[in-house]
Amino acid sequence: DYIVPIWAVCEAADGPPYIAMPLLQGATLHARLKREPVMGLGRLTKVAREVADGLAAAHERSLIHRDIK
């Protein structure tokens, strides 16, 4: 859970490097906040916990995440 596999790291002949990963379905936190600008405490706590669990899973695998979403 929380770790998305990287299928390939490539560089296009005429473009920038890119990482190929599976497409994940769902809305971004930004989109959610646009629909519902004020989250209830229960929802906010759930989101914060999932972010913390995701970071813990990454750190357990010695991964550093510099773009938390």
N, C-alpha and C positions, 0 to 999 in steps of 0.2 A: 504494500500500500504506500501511496504518496510518492513513489519513485517511477518516473516515466522512462522507459527504455530508449536509448539512442540507437537507431538503426544504422545511421551512417553520418560521417562528417565529411563533407565534400566541398569542392570549390568549383563553381561554374567557370567555364573558359572565358566568358565575357562578363562575369559578375562577382559579387562578394562570396565569401565562404558561407556555408549554411549547414544546419544540423537537421537530419531527417528523423522525425519522431512520430508516434501515432497521433492522430487527431482525437482530442478529447472533446466530448460534447458537454455543453453547459454554458451558463452565463458567467461573465466576469464579475468580480465584486463591484467594480465600477458601474457596470450596467445595473446590477441589483440596487446599488445606492441611488442611481438615477430614478428608479421606479419607487423605491422606498427609502427616502433620505434619512429617516430616523429609524434605527433598528431597536427593537425591544432588547432588554438586558439578556434574556434567554438566547435569542438569536446571535447577539454580539458575542456572548460567552462561547457559543458553539463554534463560531467562525474563528475566534482567537485560539480556541483549543485545537482546532484542526490545523491551523497554521503552525502552532507550536509542535504538534505531533509530526507534521511533515518535515519541519526543520530538524527535529530529533532523529527521524528516520534517515535523513540525509547525512547528518553528522555521524550516526552510527556506521555509515558506510564511507566515512572520510570524504564526503562530498561537501563542497562549499557552494552555497547558492547566493548569487549577488543580485538577483532580480526577483524578489518575493512578490507574488501576486495573490 
